[in-house]
Amino acid sequence: MLDVNSEIGRPVGRRGVLAMLAAATVYGLFPALPARAGGAAASALAFDGDALVVAGAQVWRHDVSGGASATLPAPRAPVRALACHPARTGRLFAALEGGGLDRSDDGGRTWRAASGGLPQAQVTALAIAAGAPDTVYVAVAGDGLWRSEDAGTGWSFVMDRPWIAEAEREVLSLASVDLATGMGGIWIYAGTGRGLTRVPDCFCRWQDVVAGDAMDALVAGAPPATEAPLPEGEPVAALAPALSAPERLVAALPSGLWASADGGVNWARRSGHVATALAVHPTDPSRIAAATADGLILSHDGGASWAALPTT
């Protein structure tokens, strides 16, 4: 039998044990589907300025405009998720397989640990705050949402996992969206195994994405029905905001790639591709990159058409 106390050299509390068990569940239910990028399997994407950073067991950087590419040193473990912010070009955060978070300040050329204070469990998703590039959010398996306001130096617990369909759900993807809808402005959107939810950055409660003023909807208790929601009950494996157009979101589901032009209220299916990672260019919201089982694809028209991304 596994002695959880011996794994890290100190007693593990109930939350830590639950996180370890949940991490195993996450691996079993939602295995990564690797995309091929420059000869390496890719499971995470992020735009660092005009460059697309692709990561998995290796880190690979591609200049989408100029076509040049380079393989960079990898963090201390394969990468599960990436995040970058246009106000801090060159700074990347990488969630690592098996737990932990690394940070790079030079575009992925060197890495250092940035998970001091986080639970010893899998980070399933991460996002950088839309209006505060030193604020980072991570979802920890079996635990909940954690926040760092000093670029990964220290962390604090801010929110339990979403409660959907009579159970707590693991967060598979995160996005920070600066969209004023009556509750302060910045929202944290979370893709789960049972669909999409969100919480304002006051962390009062998870709630459905609704049209109009979110506070009015809460008071009324019966928000208006969405005309074109995401398919009910499907896992949202990846979620990417357009920081220059905060009303736009892109999501990857088993049924394909979906896009919203109204902050996640209504959605349109843009492609049948099944993707495990997404990224939207920081200044051109029509430029979207996706990692699929067959490789990397790129759209220059908001997902209406897609082409394979050359990697050499």
Backbone bond lengths (Angstrom), bond angles and torsions (degrees), N, CA, C in turn:
res aa  C-N    CA-C-N  psi(-1)  N-CA   C-N-CA  omega(-1)  CA-C   N-CA-C  phi
1 M - - - 1.469 - - 1.527 109.48 -
2 L 1.337 116.38 141.65 1.456 120.94 179.17 1.512 110.55 -69.48
3 D 1.314 117.06 128.11 1.460 122.65 173.86 1.512 107.67 -93.52
4 V 1.356 116.31 100.62 1.462 118.92 -175.04 1.514 111.42 -65.35
5 N 1.335 118.73 -26.59 1.461 119.80 179.32 1.517 111.50 -67.35
6 S 1.333 116.88 -31.55 1.456 119.32 -176.09 1.515 112.68 -79.29
7 E 1.347 117.75 -14.13 1.446 120.40 -174.95 1.520 112.48 -69.26
8 I 1.323 117.98 -33.10 1.463 119.69 -176.60 1.520 112.04 -126.15
9 G 1.342 116.91 5.92 1.450 119.59 172.27 1.505 114.84 81.07
10 R 1.362 117.61 11.80 1.458 119.56 177.52 1.523 108.20 -154.68
11 P 1.330 119.00 159.88 1.464 120.23 -179.52 1.518 111.74 -58.50
12 V 1.326 115.07 144.99 1.451 121.19 179.02 1.520 108.50 -111.05
13 G 1.313 117.36 128.22 1.453 121.78 179.97 1.512 112.14 -76.16
14 R 1.344 114.69 176.84 1.460 120.28 -179.03 1.523 111.50 -58.36
15 R 1.340 117.06 -42.93 1.464 119.82 -179.91 1.528 111.27 -61.53
16 G 1.352 116.43 -38.73 1.456 119.72 179.58 1.514 112.40 -66.90
17 V 1.349 117.45 -41.19 1.465 120.65 178.07 1.518 110.63 -63.34
18 L 1.344 116.78 -44.92 1.453 120.25 178.41 1.521 111.44 -61.24
19 A 1.327 116.83 -36.89 1.459 120.35 179.80 1.520 110.87 -65.12
20 M 1.361 117.13 -41.56 1.461 120.12 178.71 1.525 111.14 -62.69
21 L 1.344 115.88 -44.13 1.457 119.52 179.72 1.516 110.99 -64.96
22 A 1.326 116.80 -40.68 1.459 120.05 -179.42 1.511 111.46 -67.53
23 A 1.328 117.21 -34.16 1.460 119.63 178.21 1.520 110.30 -61.30
24 A 1.332 116.62 -40.43 1.454 119.81 177.69 1.527 110.62 -63.50
25 T 1.338 116.72 -37.91 1.456 121.12 178.17 1.521 110.82 -64.87
26 V 1.341 116.50 -42.59 1.461 120.53 179.10 1.519 110.85 -59.05
27 Y 1.343 116.97 -44.97 1.458 120.51 178.99 1.518 111.01 -59.59
28 G 1.350 116.78 -40.23 1.453 119.87 -176.21 1.514 113.38 -73.36
29 L 1.346 116.98 -39.71 1.452 120.41 -175.26 1.517 113.40 -83.27
30 F 1.319 117.08 -32.75 1.457 120.25 -174.04 1.527 110.94 -130.59
31 P 1.339 118.18 67.10 1.456 119.58 178.98 1.517 111.21 -66.58
32 A 1.330 116.10 148.72 1.464 120.39 178.73 1.514 110.12 -70.20
33 L 1.328 116.37 139.14 1.453 121.74 173.18 1.525 107.03 -104.28
34 P 1.333 118.97 103.78 1.456 120.13 -171.87 1.519 112.34 -69.79
35 A 1.330 115.39 141.32 1.459 122.12 169.24 1.516 107.32 -103.60
36 R 1.318 116.73 153.54 1.456 120.26 -179.50 1.517 109.56 -93.85
37 A 1.307 116.38 129.33 1.466 121.23 -180.00 1.511 108.70 -143.03
38 G 1.325 116.90 110.06 1.449 120.00 177.77 1.516 112.39 59.82
39 G 1.350 117.73 31.14 1.451 120.49 178.49 1.505 114.02 88.14
40 A 1.332 119.21 0.27 1.461 121.96 -178.62 1.522 109.69 -122.88
41 A 1.333 116.71 150.54 1.454 120.75 177.42 1.517 110.00 -72.69
42 A 1.348 116.60 134.80 1.460 121.47 -176.88 1.519 110.28 -116.25
43 S 1.319 117.01 135.47 1.459 121.74 178.87 1.516 112.34 -131.92
44 A 1.347 118.65 -0.23 1.463 121.53 -177.50 1.523 109.59 -148.31
45 L 1.342 115.52 145.87 1.464 121.89 -179.92 1.522 109.96 -135.20
46 A 1.341 115.98 149.04 1.462 121.27 170.88 1.517 108.49 -159.98
47 F 1.324 116.64 139.77 1.460 120.61 171.79 1.518 108.89 -85.33
48 D 1.327 116.32 125.83 1.454 123.59 172.70 1.518 106.46 -111.60
49 G 1.337 116.38 91.45 1.459 119.51 -168.62 1.523 108.50 66.43
50 D 1.338 117.09 -130.78 1.463 121.16 177.76 1.518 113.16 -84.32
51 A 1.315 117.94 -9.83 1.458 121.37 -177.62 1.517 110.54 -87.35
52 L 1.323 115.75 138.16 1.461 121.42 174.59 1.524 107.86 -96.89
53 V 1.335 115.68 120.26 1.458 121.35 177.52 1.524 107.79 -97.48
54 V 1.319 116.08 126.60 1.453 123.54 -177.68 1.520 107.13 -119.21
55 A 1.317 117.48 134.63 1.458 119.16 -174.56 1.514 111.43 -140.68
56 G 1.308 113.86 154.21 1.454 125.26 174.77 1.510 105.57 -167.98
57 A 1.322 117.03 -117.63 1.458 120.14 171.97 1.526 110.73 -70.82
58 Q 1.331 116.60 -24.97 1.459 123.20 175.70 1.528 108.92 -123.46
59 V 1.323 115.48 168.89 1.466 121.26 173.48 1.520 107.36 -116.78
60 W 1.289 115.71 132.66 1.455 122.27 -174.05 1.519 108.37 -133.87
61 R 1.325 117.49 135.47 1.463 122.70 -174.21 1.528 108.85 -122.36
62 H 1.335 115.13 128.28 1.459 119.89 -175.83 1.517 109.83 -128.11
63 D 1.325 116.61 128.92 1.458 122.23 174.11 1.520 107.65 -83.89
64 V 1.335 116.25 102.81 1.455 120.32 -174.44 1.521 111.52 -62.83
65 S 1.332 117.18 -34.35 1.465 120.38 -178.26 1.521 111.67 -76.73
66 G 1.337 116.65 -45.29 1.448 120.04 -174.67 1.511 115.41 -94.33
67 G 1.351 116.92 -19.09 1.453 119.86 176.81 1.506 115.45 91.11
68 A 1.335 119.94 -10.32 1.464 121.44 -179.31 1.528 109.78 -72.35
69 S 1.336 116.34 146.51 1.453 120.20 179.84 1.517 109.37 -139.62
70 A 1.333 115.60 158.09 1.464 120.56 179.64 1.512 109.21 -154.03
71 T 1.335 116.66 144.72 1.453 122.32 173.03 1.520 108.54 -92.28
72 L 1.330 116.56 131.39 1.454 122.17 -175.55 1.525 110.27 -112.27
73 P 1.338 117.74 163.84 1.465 120.02 176.46 1.526 110.71 -60.58
74 A 1.319 116.09 143.30 1.464 121.12 -179.44 1.518 110.29 -89.44
75 P 1.346 117.03 155.02 1.469 119.56 170.03 1.525 110.57 -63.05
76 R 1.329 117.12 -173.27 1.462 121.62 -173.47 1.516 113.57 -76.25
77 A 1.336 119.05 -4.49 1.459 123.64 175.59 1.519 107.62 -153.95
78 P 1.336 117.91 160.92 1.469 119.41 176.60 1.524 111.83 -55.14
79 V 1.330 115.93 148.95 1.462 122.45 -173.87 1.520 110.28 -94.00
80 R 1.315 115.32 133.76 1.466 122.42 178.59 1.524 111.95 -100.49
81 A 1.329 118.25 -33.01 1.466 122.22 -179.13 1.519 109.02 -152.93
82 L 1.337 116.46 153.20 1.457 123.69 -179.99 1.521 110.09 -129.88
83 A 1.342 115.86 153.29 1.464 120.67 172.73 1.516 109.31 -148.09
84 C 1.343 115.54 144.09 1.462 122.19 177.63 1.529 107.06 -147.30
85 H 1.338 116.52 159.04 1.463 121.31 179.70 1.523 108.57 -131.70
86 P 1.350 117.96 135.31 1.472 119.68 -176.22 1.524 113.86 -63.14
87 A 1.344 118.49 -22.05 1.461 120.14 177.74 1.517 112.72 -77.85
88 R 1.328 117.74 -9.75 1.468 122.81 178.21 1.520 108.56 -131.60
89 T 1.316 116.50 61.66 1.462 120.32 -179.79 1.520 110.43 -56.69
90 G 1.326 115.47 133.27 1.462 120.98 -178.82 1.518 113.25 99.16
91 R 1.338 117.61 -20.58 1.463 120.23 179.61 1.530 109.29 -91.29
92 L 1.329 115.01 123.22 1.450 122.38 179.09 1.521 110.05 -125.87
93 F 1.310 116.26 145.09 1.455 122.26 170.74 1.515 108.20 -116.48
94 A 1.324 116.55 137.42 1.456 122.07 -177.48 1.522 109.84 -128.95
95 A 1.335 116.52 121.72 1.461 121.34 171.48 1.515 108.24 -82.08
96 L 1.327 116.72 131.65 1.451 121.89 -171.28 1.522 111.99 -102.66
97 E 1.325 115.60 145.56 1.465 120.24 174.49 1.526 109.29 -60.60
98 G 1.321 116.43 132.82 1.456 121.45 179.85 1.511 113.63 90.10
99 G 1.339 118.06 -5.81 1.454 121.06 178.60 1.509 112.72 114.85
100 G 1.316 115.86 153.45 1.455 121.44 178.49 1.513 112.55 101.58
101 L 1.329 114.14 163.52 1.453 122.48 -177.58 1.523 107.88 -138.83
102 D 1.331 116.85 134.76 1.458 122.12 175.57 1.522 109.72 -115.68
103 R 1.332 115.32 154.65 1.464 121.70 178.77 1.523 109.61 -128.24
104 S 1.329 114.94 139.47 1.461 121.84 172.67 1.518 108.65 -121.92
105 D 1.321 117.11 139.30 1.463 121.39 176.58 1.523 112.55 -111.79
106 D 1.333 116.19 8.26 1.465 119.97 -178.89 1.526 111.49 -131.75
107 G 1.321 115.45 38.10 1.452 119.94 174.18 1.510 115.04 74.01
108 G 1.318 118.33 17.84 1.449 121.66 177.89 1.506 114.91 101.34
109 R 1.323 117.20 8.46 1.471 119.74 -179.02 1.527 111.84 -81.45
110 T 1.330 117.47 -32.25 1.464 122.04 174.85 1.521 108.12 -136.87
111 W 1.348 116.06 154.20 1.456 121.83 -176.32 1.511 110.81 -136.36
112 R 1.339 115.82 151.78 1.460 121.39 172.88 1.528 108.90 -145.38
113 A 1.329 116.57 156.07 1.455 121.24 -177.70 1.525 110.97 -65.45
114 A 1.335 115.69 142.17 1.476 121.35 179.35 1.522 110.47 -138.56
115 S 1.331 116.43 32.90 1.467 119.81 -174.06 1.520 113.01 -120.62
116 G 1.343 117.54 19.25 1.449 119.68 177.58 1.520 111.68 -61.63
117 G 1.338 116.72 121.61 1.452 121.31 -177.94 1.512 114.22 100.32
118 L 1.342 118.40 -13.29 1.454 121.07 175.25 1.524 110.55 -79.80
119 P 1.332 118.27 153.65 1.461 120.53 175.05 1.527 111.20 -62.04
120 Q 1.330 115.65 154.25 1.459 121.75 176.97 1.523 108.51 -81.31
121 A 1.316 116.37 73.85 1.459 122.29 -177.26 1.524 108.81 -153.18
122 Q 1.330 115.46 168.50 1.454 120.77 -177.87 1.526 112.14 -66.09
123 V 1.326 116.50 127.96 1.465 121.50 167.62 1.525 106.64 -82.77
124 T 1.325 116.38 114.28 1.457 120.66 -173.91 1.523 113.24 -89.56
125 A 1.332 117.38 -20.38 1.462 120.64 -179.25 1.513 108.89 -162.79
126 L 1.336 117.07 157.04 1.458 120.96 176.73 1.515 110.53 -150.53
127 A 1.335 115.90 157.37 1.459 122.59 177.77 1.514 108.66 -154.81
128 I 1.327 116.22 150.42 1.458 122.72 174.33 1.520 107.97 -101.56
129 A 1.323 116.84 136.67 1.460 121.38 -176.14 1.527 110.80 -59.10
130 A 1.331 115.91 134.50 1.461 120.90 -175.84 1.520 112.18 -58.83
131 G 1.337 118.31 -40.50 1.449 121.18 -175.37 1.510 114.84 -102.88
132 A 1.341 117.26 4.22 1.467 120.85 -176.67 1.521 108.90 -146.67
133 P 1.328 118.54 89.59 1.466 121.15 -171.60 1.517 115.60 -66.06
134 D 1.337 118.60 -10.50 1.463 120.07 174.48 1.527 112.44 -91.60
135 T 1.336 116.84 -1.95 1.458 121.20 179.91 1.526 109.62 -100.78
136 V 1.329 115.55 125.32 1.461 122.02 -175.91 1.526 108.46 -124.04
137 Y 1.324 115.69 138.05 1.459 121.86 175.52 1.518 109.24 -114.53
138 V 1.331 116.79 138.43 1.453 121.37 173.65 1.521 109.19 -132.27
139 A 1.319 115.80 147.05 1.456 122.45 172.10 1.518 108.09 -102.21
140 V 1.327 116.46 128.70 1.459 122.60 -177.82 1.524 108.74 -110.19
141 A 1.324 116.84 129.63 1.465 121.98 -176.99 1.524 110.69 -57.80
142 G 1.317 115.86 133.43 1.448 121.76 177.34 1.511 115.07 72.79
143 D 1.326 117.29 6.23 1.462 120.15 -170.34 1.518 112.04 -129.40
144 G 1.322 117.30 -71.31 1.449 120.20 -178.10 1.508 112.22 152.59
145 L 1.336 115.33 -155.56 1.452 122.60 -175.00 1.526 109.93 -99.75
146 W 1.332 115.76 131.59 1.463 122.81 177.73 1.524 109.24 -119.08
147 R 1.360 115.64 153.55 1.465 120.77 -177.93 1.521 110.24 -132.98
148 S 1.320 115.08 138.76 1.458 122.30 168.41 1.517 108.22 -117.74
149 E 1.325 117.18 130.95 1.462 121.01 178.12 1.523 112.10 -104.83
150 D 1.343 116.50 8.00 1.461 121.05 179.68 1.521 110.85 -132.09
151 A 1.340 115.31 41.27 1.462 122.38 173.39 1.518 113.44 59.26
152 G 1.324 116.87 37.65 1.449 120.90 173.11 1.505 116.18 95.69
153 T 1.328 118.48 3.26 1.468 120.24 178.76 1.521 111.34 -73.30
154 G 1.329 117.46 -43.86 1.460 122.38 178.62 1.516 110.16 -135.09
155 W 1.343 115.65 155.35 1.459 120.73 -175.38 1.523 110.92 -134.30
156 S 1.346 116.13 150.97 1.452 121.47 174.97 1.523 109.04 -140.42
157 F 1.327 115.65 146.95 1.454 121.84 178.59 1.529 108.94 -77.77
158 V 1.357 116.59 133.80 1.469 119.03 -176.49 1.525 114.15 -124.95
159 M 1.347 119.20 -20.05 1.468 118.08 -172.79 1.523 110.70 -163.13
160 D 1.329 115.68 139.23 1.453 120.43 172.31 1.525 110.06 -69.21
161 R 1.337 114.95 166.69 1.457 119.28 175.13 1.534 110.70 -64.18
162 P 1.343 117.52 155.55 1.471 119.64 179.98 1.531 111.73 -63.57
163 W 1.318 115.84 143.35 1.456 122.75 175.60 1.525 107.70 -101.36
164 I 1.329 116.56 109.44 1.461 121.95 -176.58 1.520 108.25 -135.01
165 A 1.320 116.62 133.66 1.466 122.48 178.25 1.520 111.44 52.23
166 E 1.333 115.09 49.88 1.461 123.03 172.68 1.519 114.73 66.90
167 A 1.337 117.70 26.07 1.462 119.71 177.35 1.526 109.62 -159.39
168 E 1.351 116.03 153.39 1.461 120.10 170.67 1.525 108.67 -71.60
169 R 1.320 116.03 138.59 1.464 121.31 -176.04 1.526 110.38 -117.76
170 E 1.330 115.19 141.81 1.456 119.51 175.36 1.525 109.89 -69.25
171 V 1.309 115.91 144.83 1.462 122.00 175.91 1.526 108.21 -90.05
172 L 1.322 116.27 120.52 1.460 122.24 -178.93 1.519 112.96 -96.50
173 S 1.347 116.88 -22.97 1.458 121.15 -177.93 1.519 108.87 -154.00
174 L 1.340 116.19 150.11 1.459 122.52 -178.84 1.525 110.15 -133.53
175 A 1.324 115.64 149.69 1.461 121.50 173.02 1.519 108.68 -149.39
176 S 1.313 116.83 137.46 1.460 122.53 174.27 1.521 107.85 -101.16
177 V 1.339 115.78 127.42 1.462 121.12 -172.96 1.522 109.37 -129.26
178 D 1.319 117.22 122.35 1.467 123.39 179.04 1.520 108.66 -88.56
179 L 1.326 115.61 82.49 1.451 121.59 -172.39 1.520 108.76 -134.09
180 A 1.313 117.02 104.42 1.466 121.53 -177.05 1.520 110.10 -72.01
181 T 1.334 116.02 117.14 1.465 120.25 178.33 1.519 110.20 -139.70
182 G 1.332 117.39 35.82 1.438 119.78 171.58 1.509 115.74 97.00
183 M 1.349 118.88 2.49 1.456 119.63 -179.23 1.528 111.49 -135.64
184 G 1.315 118.01 34.99 1.450 119.62 172.36 1.499 116.17 107.49
185 G 1.332 118.64 -18.33 1.461 118.08 173.17 1.499 114.71 114.42
186 I 1.333 118.37 -72.67 1.460 120.07 -172.13 1.526 110.21 -86.75
187 W 1.311 115.18 130.84 1.461 122.96 -179.76 1.519 109.80 -116.31
188 I 1.322 116.25 151.98 1.452 122.44 169.06 1.522 106.74 -109.93
189 Y 1.324 115.86 113.80 1.459 121.96 177.42 1.526 108.05 -92.57
190 A 1.327 115.82 141.12 1.457 120.97 -179.36 1.522 110.26 -130.58
191 G 1.326 115.88 127.60 1.454 120.96 170.64 1.516 108.80 -91.80
192 T 1.315 116.82 129.99 1.457 122.37 -178.63 1.522 109.68 -121.76
193 G 1.337 115.67 178.81 1.453 119.99 176.25 1.509 113.86 -69.58
194 R 1.348 117.22 -9.14 1.459 121.43 179.61 1.524 112.23 -124.26
195 G 1.328 117.76 22.01 1.439 119.62 175.53 1.517 113.95 120.90
196 L 1.349 114.86 -163.35 1.459 122.62 -172.49 1.524 110.89 -105.59
197 T 1.342 115.82 141.36 1.451 122.03 173.89 1.524 108.30 -144.68
198 R 1.322 117.40 175.96 1.463 119.22 178.96 1.531 109.58 -156.02
199 V 1.336 114.77 162.58 1.456 121.82 177.58 1.530 107.75 -142.45
200 P 1.344 118.99 137.74 1.465 119.30 174.11 1.516 110.21 -69.59
201 D 1.331 117.31 160.30 1.465 118.80 -174.63 1.524 113.23 -75.88
202 C 1.350 117.17 8.01 1.463 119.95 164.67 1.530 110.63 -83.26
203 F 1.334 116.93 -13.16 1.466 123.91 177.24 1.531 112.44 58.09
204 C 1.346 114.75 46.26 1.462 118.98 177.99 1.520 112.06 -81.63
205 R 1.343 117.40 -42.97 1.461 119.60 177.48 1.522 109.86 -170.14
206 W 1.342 115.68 150.08 1.461 120.85 169.58 1.526 108.47 -71.74
207 Q 1.333 115.83 145.93 1.463 119.11 178.70 1.516 111.04 -153.11
208 D 1.317 116.09 162.07 1.456 121.16 176.41 1.528 109.78 -66.02
209 V 1.314 115.96 154.13 1.463 121.03 173.60 1.531 107.49 -79.48
210 V 1.325 116.26 122.55 1.467 120.73 -174.62 1.521 110.24 -125.70
211 A 1.316 114.77 161.83 1.460 120.65 177.25 1.526 110.25 -79.38
212 G 1.331 115.60 151.45 1.452 120.79 174.30 1.512 113.61 74.37
213 D 1.323 116.06 -148.76 1.449 123.27 -175.16 1.520 110.32 -80.31
214 A 1.341 116.92 117.54 1.456 121.02 -175.50 1.521 111.97 -65.06
215 M 1.340 118.01 -34.47 1.459 120.24 179.40 1.525 110.99 -66.37
216 D 1.331 117.03 -41.87 1.459 120.27 176.97 1.519 110.88 -61.13
217 A 1.335 116.37 -38.73 1.461 120.17 179.80 1.516 111.20 -65.27
218 L 1.341 116.90 -39.35 1.455 120.12 178.29 1.533 111.35 -65.07
219 V 1.334 116.05 -42.39 1.462 120.22 179.98 1.528 110.54 -65.25
220 A 1.331 115.63 -42.44 1.458 119.82 -178.53 1.523 111.53 -68.27
221 G 1.322 116.31 -32.09 1.460 120.63 179.96 1.503 114.43 78.60
222 A 1.324 117.79 -2.91 1.463 121.39 -179.10 1.524 108.56 -144.07
223 P 1.334 117.93 81.73 1.463 120.08 -179.27 1.520 110.98 -64.14
224 P 1.337 116.72 153.24 1.466 119.42 179.50 1.522 111.50 -62.09
225 A 1.321 116.01 148.50 1.465 120.92 -179.27 1.517 110.73 -67.45
226 T 1.316 115.10 141.68 1.461 120.81 177.59 1.519 109.69 -78.99
227 E 1.323 116.84 136.14 1.460 120.55 -178.81 1.520 112.38 -72.35
228 A 1.334 116.89 -38.28 1.462 120.32 -176.22 1.528 109.66 -141.16
229 P 1.332 117.49 76.43 1.468 120.23 -179.21 1.520 111.43 -76.92
230 L 1.333 115.66 170.36 1.449 119.95 169.60 1.526 109.43 -63.63
231 P 1.339 118.23 154.38 1.464 119.83 176.86 1.525 111.09 -54.54
232 E 1.301 117.12 131.09 1.451 121.99 -174.36 1.523 112.08 -67.43
233 G 1.337 115.08 131.81 1.456 120.76 172.67 1.502 116.05 83.79
234 E 1.333 119.24 -2.80 1.466 120.28 179.70 1.527 110.64 -81.47
235 P 1.344 117.81 142.99 1.464 119.44 174.63 1.523 111.50 -68.21
236 V 1.333 115.63 139.65 1.468 121.62 176.21 1.528 106.27 -99.34
237 A 1.332 116.17 92.52 1.454 121.37 -172.23 1.515 112.81 -71.75
238 A 1.330 117.41 -29.70 1.468 121.27 -179.68 1.515 108.48 -146.15
239 L 1.334 115.37 149.09 1.457 122.38 -177.11 1.519 107.46 -147.16
240 A 1.332 116.86 129.48 1.462 119.94 -177.76 1.523 110.32 -135.48
241 P 1.343 117.49 127.37 1.466 120.75 176.00 1.523 110.94 -90.96
242 A 1.315 115.07 159.29 1.464 120.97 171.15 1.524 106.91 -103.18
243 L 1.330 117.59 103.24 1.460 120.37 -172.73 1.525 112.62 -63.62
244 S 1.332 117.57 -29.08 1.459 119.93 179.42 1.524 112.58 -83.62
245 A 1.330 117.42 -8.98 1.464 122.88 177.53 1.524 106.93 -143.91
246 P 1.351 117.67 78.96 1.461 121.04 -167.86 1.519 115.19 -62.80
247 E 1.321 117.86 -13.38 1.456 118.74 176.76 1.535 111.94 -77.90
248 R 1.338 117.90 -8.34 1.466 121.41 -177.64 1.520 111.27 -100.29
249 L 1.333 114.81 134.82 1.456 122.45 176.05 1.516 109.03 -137.77
250 V 1.321 116.21 151.04 1.461 122.28 174.54 1.518 107.68 -126.35
251 A 1.329 116.84 139.30 1.464 121.25 -178.05 1.512 109.92 -133.99
252 A 1.336 115.54 146.05 1.461 122.32 176.48 1.518 108.84 -111.09
253 L 1.321 115.99 121.43 1.450 124.25 178.47 1.530 108.77 -125.08
254 P 1.327 119.16 166.34 1.468 119.79 174.78 1.522 112.97 -58.05
255 S 1.341 117.09 -26.62 1.465 120.64 -179.72 1.520 112.78 -82.46
256 G 1.330 118.84 -4.92 1.449 121.16 177.42 1.512 113.15 133.97
257 L 1.337 115.30 -164.33 1.459 122.53 -179.84 1.530 108.78 -99.99
258 W 1.326 114.90 130.12 1.453 121.87 -175.47 1.528 109.58 -121.58
259 A 1.346 116.52 149.48 1.463 121.33 179.84 1.518 109.94 -132.27
260 S 1.336 114.73 144.53 1.460 121.89 176.28 1.519 109.04 -123.64
261 A 1.332 116.18 140.40 1.463 121.65 177.25 1.517 111.75 -111.47
262 D 1.348 117.32 8.51 1.461 120.11 -178.16 1.534 111.88 -135.83
263 G 1.320 116.02 40.88 1.456 120.64 175.14 1.507 114.86 73.24
264 G 1.335 117.92 23.71 1.449 120.69 175.82 1.504 115.28 92.52
265 V 1.338 117.70 10.04 1.466 120.04 177.78 1.524 109.99 -78.65
266 N 1.316 116.68 -54.99 1.462 122.60 179.07 1.524 109.84 -114.25
267 W 1.335 115.64 146.96 1.464 121.41 -174.16 1.527 110.53 -133.27
268 A 1.330 115.03 150.80 1.462 121.75 173.99 1.522 108.47 -129.23
269 R 1.317 117.00 135.19 1.467 121.71 177.59 1.522 108.29 -74.59
270 R 1.335 115.57 122.48 1.461 121.12 -175.21 1.519 113.06 -103.99
271 S 1.326 117.45 -16.94 1.455 120.02 -177.37 1.518 108.89 -165.61
272 G 1.326 115.92 153.67 1.457 120.76 173.85 1.509 113.52 -88.31
273 H 1.337 117.88 1.67 1.465 120.95 179.12 1.536 110.76 -62.01
274 V 1.303 116.33 138.85 1.462 122.08 173.57 1.526 107.47 -99.86
275 A 1.321 116.78 115.89 1.464 121.86 -174.33 1.516 110.55 -119.55
276 T 1.327 115.18 152.50 1.463 120.63 176.55 1.519 112.29 -113.54
277 A 1.326 117.89 -3.92 1.463 121.10 176.31 1.521 108.42 -151.96
278 L 1.342 115.64 146.37 1.458 122.51 -179.88 1.520 109.43 -138.08
279 A 1.328 116.00 154.09 1.461 121.61 172.22 1.521 108.49 -152.16
280 V 1.335 116.33 140.40 1.459 122.69 176.57 1.521 108.21 -114.45
281 H 1.311 116.87 135.05 1.465 121.89 -178.76 1.536 109.75 -58.34
282 P 1.339 118.53 139.79 1.473 120.70 -173.44 1.521 115.03 -66.65
283 T 1.327 119.02 -25.54 1.465 120.11 -179.41 1.522 113.31 -118.72
284 D 1.320 118.37 -10.83 1.463 122.86 179.38 1.524 108.51 -122.42
285 P 1.353 118.28 92.94 1.459 120.03 -174.37 1.513 114.24 -67.34
286 S 1.333 118.11 -10.57 1.456 120.84 177.87 1.525 112.64 -83.77
287 R 1.337 116.74 -11.24 1.469 120.43 -178.45 1.526 109.11 -96.23
288 I 1.325 116.40 113.20 1.455 123.07 -175.89 1.523 109.38 -126.08
289 A 1.317 116.04 134.61 1.466 121.63 175.19 1.518 109.00 -112.77
290 A 1.327 116.53 145.24 1.460 121.78 179.39 1.517 109.63 -140.07
291 A 1.330 115.82 143.04 1.463 122.37 174.16 1.515 108.34 -102.43
292 T 1.320 116.52 121.06 1.454 122.16 178.87 1.522 109.18 -118.14
293 A 1.318 116.55 174.43 1.458 120.72 -179.91 1.523 111.51 -64.93
294 D 1.344 116.93 -23.52 1.464 120.55 -178.24 1.520 113.11 -95.36
295 G 1.314 118.14 -8.27 1.446 120.65 -179.74 1.508 112.02 141.65
296 L 1.334 115.53 -167.99 1.460 121.63 -179.24 1.517 110.31 -93.12
297 I 1.338 115.86 138.86 1.456 120.87 177.50 1.522 108.69 -127.60
298 L 1.325 115.90 155.29 1.464 121.79 -175.13 1.518 109.14 -137.33
299 S 1.337 115.96 137.39 1.453 122.04 173.68 1.521 109.19 -118.67
300 H 1.331 116.25 139.44 1.467 121.74 175.92 1.525 111.77 -108.87
301 D 1.328 116.50 5.46 1.465 119.44 -176.23 1.536 112.01 -133.31
302 G 1.322 116.15 37.68 1.450 120.79 175.49 1.507 115.28 72.52
303 G 1.328 116.93 16.85 1.452 120.62 177.69 1.507 115.04 102.51
304 A 1.339 118.14 0.72 1.463 120.37 178.60 1.522 111.54 -67.59
305 S 1.323 116.88 -34.48 1.465 121.65 176.68 1.524 109.23 -140.90
306 W 1.335 114.71 153.61 1.459 121.00 -175.08 1.524 109.85 -135.60
307 A 1.332 115.71 149.98 1.455 121.14 176.09 1.512 108.74 -140.95
308 A 1.315 116.38 150.26 1.452 121.07 177.13 1.518 109.47 -62.94
309 L 1.310 116.75 138.93 1.459 121.45 -179.50 1.527 108.46 -89.30
310 P 1.337 118.65 117.14 1.466 119.13 175.85 1.508 111.14 -61.47
311 T 1.325 116.75 141.36 1.462 121.41 -176.58 1.517 112.64 -118.22
312 T 1.309 118.51 6.83 1.473 119.90 178.29 1.517 109.25 -131.14
